[in-house]
Amino acid sequence: MRWYRFRAMWQRTVALLCMIIAIHSVTGATDTATRIFDPAFRTLRIESSMGFMQAPVIRLNSGDKIIVSFDEIGDDFSQLQYSLLHCNADWQPSRLLESEYLDGFNVADVDDYAFSTNTFIHFVNYRIEVPNEYMQPLVSGNYLLRVYDRDEPENTLLQARFAVSEARTGISGEASGRTDRGHNTEWQQLEFLVNTAEINVGNPFQDLIVTVTQNNTPSTTRTITHPLRVEGSNVIFAHSPELIFDSGNEFRRFETIRTNYPGMHVDSMRYGGSNYHAYLMHDIPRVWRDYKYDETQHGRFKIREYNSTDSDLGADYVTVHFTLETPEMPGARVYVDGDMTHHLTDDAYRMEYDRAAGAYTLQLPLKQGSYNYRYTVIPPGGKEAVPAPIEGNHFETLNEYLIKVYYRPPGARADRLIGHAQMMATP
């Protein structure tokens, strides 16, 4: 028993050092983006027990849970473990000690797993719930869950973001096409009020940090550190350039819930080699087309196999063929984007131009289900991928915005997440 405790403590120390020191980008910032590092792992999902459409945020000291699930391709399971890292509003590690942000031991086995059934591609499905008997967050804020092999704690296999909120503020407001840059054009602007009656905020102009993210896309996150004005316990955020967003367009959709029949936006399903292939209907740019309403899930995806009692285990992996018919954009990089790619611009999600077909193409192995997606572009010389060159901007788009309110009084060593809210844009 003493040997096990010593070994676990050593693993915990090494894991945290690796997260904070070894996994650094050239800018010196720790890479805390939700992502998969090992290609043997796929279909990383982070969901709240409150519902599929809820943001990955749970309430502190409640019955809420964050559910992290993922697959490992193969016939055998791995001895996996995970740990948590507390982060500030900017998703960089806070200065809190483990004992200050966790009740429990900050290393635990991933012991909830099961094997796929009746699938051409064999895989193991893993599931982690937080809080659990081993780990209970003690404070609010951002958290990074890191998964690694028990024998190689320095090697991160995948990592996932979620947040714990005190839910002690009231947030109300709106997002609409009425902006300081013009009305009903290509932008949406947010105005909202944060009621801090339950929190004794000393100086709202200095101690509050608010972030706003559109459609769960990290690159859209805006940080506001100064409100417009304060009226008693009401802190008003409005008429700030940081609260004006490109309006974008509704996400595109497809379904691969069956392999014997083409689903939504699927032209054909064919078996080839070792698995099924789904050939989507060819897409075209929508930048010059009129807005068309479509009720989407704001970039989310849901695993589903129509005839399975447990789709997590019965849904197979299908190679999905994307085709975007458009003239080549020299020097630009085009990507398939959505929660399924974690909104990353990795090479695995980059499309190649087929001059003979006059289209950008990409093949992605995706688990059967219902998917939202769109196309994004990094223009020549640019750094961020944006959907506008292909999808267009329409003020009517029903975007989803996640507002998070952090509190950091003078002398504190971490940002508390005191409230959050999801807001839908209104035309």
N, C-alpha and C positions, 0 to 999 in steps of 0.2 A: 504493500500500500504506500509506504514511504517512497519507494522507487517510482511508482506511478505518479505521485504528486510532484516529485522533483522533475520527472520527464515532462509532465504537463506544463509546469512553470517554465521550463527551458523553452518548450515549444511556443508558449505564449509570448515570451520575451523576444525570441527570434522573429516571430510573425509580426509583432508590432514594429520592430526595428526595420524589417523589410518594407512594411507599408510606408513608413515615414521617411526612410533614408534611401533604400535601394530602388524603389519604384518612383523615381523622379524624372521629370522631363528636362529638356535642355534649359527651360526657363527657371528651374529650381522648384517648381510647384509639384506637389504630389499628385499623381494621376489617380483621381477618385471617381472617374466616370464609370457608369454602369457598362460593363463590357465582359466579353469572354476572351481570355488570352489563349487557351488551349483549344485547337480546332476539333478535338474529340468531343467537346461539350457543345450543346446546342439548346435552343429554345429556352433562354433564360427569361423568366417572368417574375415580376415583383407586384403583388396584389395585396390589397387590404381586405380583411375579413368583412369589412362593412359593405363590400360590393364591387363588382367588376368595373363599374364606371367611377369609382372613387380613386383619388390620388393615393400614392403610397405613403400615407401619413396616418399614424395611429395616435390616440389620446393617451397621455401619461396616466398610469394607475387606473386603467379601465380594462375591460375585457377584450379590447381590440387586439388584433394580431396582424402582423405582416407575414405573408406567405411567399417564400422564395422557392421556386421550383425550376428544375433544369434536367436535361437528359445527357447521358454519356453514351456515345455510339459504341457498341460492342456487346459481347455475351457475358461479361463478368463485371461485378461491381468493384469499385475502388474504396480504399480506406480513407474517406475524406473527413476533414475537420473544418471548422469555421471559427472566426472571431469577429469582434466588433470594434470599430474605431469611431470615436466621437469627433465631429467636425463642426466648424463655425459656419456662418451664413454663406461664406464663399467656398464651402466644401473643402477647406484645408483643415488639417488636424488641429483641434483645440489643445489647450495646455492642461486639460484635466487629466488626472491620474485615473487608471482603470477603476480603482476602488471608489472614485468620486462619481463615475457615471454608470457603473454596473454593480448590481447585487448578484454575486455568483462568480464563477470561474470563467475567465475570458478565453476559453478554448473548449469546444464540444465536438463530439462525433456527429457526422451526418448519418444517423441510424434509421431514418425513414426512407426506404428505397424499395422499388419493385421492378420486375422485369417486364418488358413489352410482351404482348400476346398477339399471335396471328399477324405479325408484320413481316414484310420482306426485309426491312432494315431493322436489325436487332438493336435494342438500346436498354439502358437502365434509367429509370426516372427517380430523381431525388427530390425531397421536400424538406424545407426547414421552416419552422414557425417561431416567431419572436414576438413577445416574450415567451419563455418556457421555463421549465424547472431548473435549468442550468444558468440561464441568463435573463435578468430583468433590468431594463434601463431605469436608472434612478433619476435622471434629469432629462429635460427636453432638449431638442436640438436635432441636428443632422447626424445620421449614422451611416457608416459604410460596413457592409457585411462582406467579408473576404473568405473565400473557400480555397483550400489547398490540400495536397496529399499529406497524410499523417507523417510520412517519412521524409517529406521535403517541404517543410513549413515556409521556406524562403521563396518557394515557387508558387505565385498566385495563379490559380486556374481560372477563376472568374470572380467578379465582385459586383455588388449591387447596392444602390442607394435607397434609403428610406428615411423617414423623419418621425420624430415623436413630438407631439404638440401638447402644450398645457391647456389649450382650448379655453383661454380665459379672456379673450377679446371678442367683441362683436364686430363683424365686418359687413358693410353693406355698400352698394354702389352699382355702377353699370359700366359696360363696355359697348360703345356704339360707333357708328360712322360719322358722328359729329365731332370733328377734331379741330385743333388749333391750326391745322394746315389746310383745312377745307372740309366741306360737308359732303358725305356720300360719294367719296372718290376712291382712293386706293388704301386708305388707312383706317384703323380703329384706335380709339383713345379710351383709357380707363379713368374714371373718377370714383373714389371710394372713401369711406369714413371708417376709422378704427376707434372703437370705444374701449378705453383702457380703465374703466371704472373699477375693475377687479384688481388691477395692477397699479401700484404706486410708482408711476414713472416720473422720475425726478425732472428730467429735461427731455421732452419728446423730440426736440430739435437736434439733440446730440446722442441720445441713448437708444433710439429706435433705428432698426435697419429693416427695410421692406424689400422683398424680391417678388417679381412677377414673371411667370413663365407661361408661354403660349403653347398649348397642345403638347405638354410634356417634352418639349424640345429644348434641351439645355442651352443650345446656342442662342436662343431667344431671351434668356433670362436677363432682366433689367434689375438693377439695384438702386433703390431710392433711399437716401440717408437724411433728407430734409423734407418735412411736410410743407404744404402751402400755408396752413395756419392751424392753430389749436384753439378750440372753444370748450373750455372746461375739460371734461374727460374725453372729448371727441377730437381725434386727430385727423385732419382732412388732407388727403393727397389728391391733387388735381392740377391741371394746366402745367404739367411737366413734360419736357421733350422725351424723357425716359418712359413715359406712359403712352407713347404713340407707337403702334406696331403696324407693320405691313399686314394687310388684311388677308392675303393669301386666297385660297380656294378650298372647297370641300375636298376631303381625301377621296381617292378612288377606292374601289372595293373589288374583291374576288373571293370565291369560296371553293375549297377543295375537299368538302366533307365526304364526297363519294369518289371512288375510282372507276366505277362502272358507268358514270354519267357525268358530263361536264356541268359544273355548277355555274354560279353567277360570274360573268365576264371570262369564263373559260371557253376557248374555242374547241379544244379536244383534249381527251385524256388517252394516253397510250402507254403500254408497258414496254420498256426498253432496257435490256441488260439485266439489271438487278432490282429495279424499282419502277414505279410509275412516273410519268412525266406529264405535267399540266402545261399546255400551251395557251397562254392568255390571249384574248383578242388584242389586236394591235392597238396601241394608244397613239394619240396625236396631241400636240400641244394645245392648251386651252387658253393661252395668254390673250388671244384676240377674240375668243368666243364669249357670248353672253353668259352671265351667271346662271347656274342651274342648281336648284335646291336638291340636296340629298342628305338624308339623315344618316350620318356616319358615327363612328365611335372615336373620332378625333385622333386617329392614328393607332388605336389599339388593335390587338388581335386576340382571337379566342380559339383554343384548341378544341376540335370537334370532329368525331367520326360518326356518321349518322346511325350506324348499326352497333355501336359499342356501348356497353354499360359503364365503362370507365375510359373516356377518351384519352386521358393522360397516358394510358398503357396501350390502348387499341388503335390510336391514330398513327398512321404510318408516315414515313418521310417521303415526300413527293418532290421531284425536281421541277421547280416552277420557272417557265421561260417568259421573261419580260421583253417586250419589243416596243420601242418608242420611235415612230416614224417621223423624222424631222431632218432637215438639212444639217450637215455636220457643223459643229461650233468649234472652229480651230482654237486650240489652246485652253478650251474649257473642259472641266471634268464633270461628268453627269453621274448621278447616283440614284439608286432606289432607296427611298426613305420611309421610315415609320417606326413604331415601337419594336417591330420585328428585327430591325437593324440597330435599335437603340439610338437612332438618329446620328450614327457615326459615319464618317467619311473614310472608312477603311477600304483597302483594295478589294476585299471580298464583295463589296456592295457597289463597286464602280462599274459602269457600263462601258462596253467597247463599241466603237462605230464600225458597222458593216457597210462598206461603200456599195457593194453589190446590191444589198437590200435597201439601202438608203435609210438606215435605222440604227439606233443604239440598242444593244441587246445585252442581256444578262441572264444567267442561270443561277438560281438559288435553291438549295435543299431546305424545304420548309415542311414542318409537321402539318398534317391535315387540319383544316380549320377555316375560320372566317378572318380575313385580313383587310386592314386599311393600309393604303400606301400612296405615295406621291413621288414625283421626280424633283430632285434638287440639282443645282448647278453651282460649281465654284468657277466664277468667270476668270479669264486670264489675269494673273496678278492678284487675284483675290485670295482670301483666307477662309471665309465662312461660306457654307453651302446655303443657298436660298432657293425657294421654289418658284419665285416670281417669273424668271425667264421662260418657264415652261407652263406653269399652272396659272399664272396671272394673279392679279389682286382685285378682289371684289368686296366692297364694304358690307355686303349682305352675308358674308361667310359666317357660319355659326361656330366661331372659334371658342375654345375653352381656355380660361386663364386661371392659374393657381397663384393665389396671393399668400405669402408667408410673412409673418411679422415677428421679428427677433428683437430681443431686449438685452442690452449689455450696459449695465451701470458702470460708473467709473470704478476701476480696480478689479473688475471681474475678469476671469481667465477663459471665459467661453460665452458664446451667444446662446441665450435661451430662446426657444421657439414658443412664443406665448399665444399665438393664434394663427389660424389659416382658414382659407375659404376658396371654393371653386366658383367661378363666375362665368356665365355664358354671355357671349356677345348678342346684342339685339340689333336688328337692322335699323 
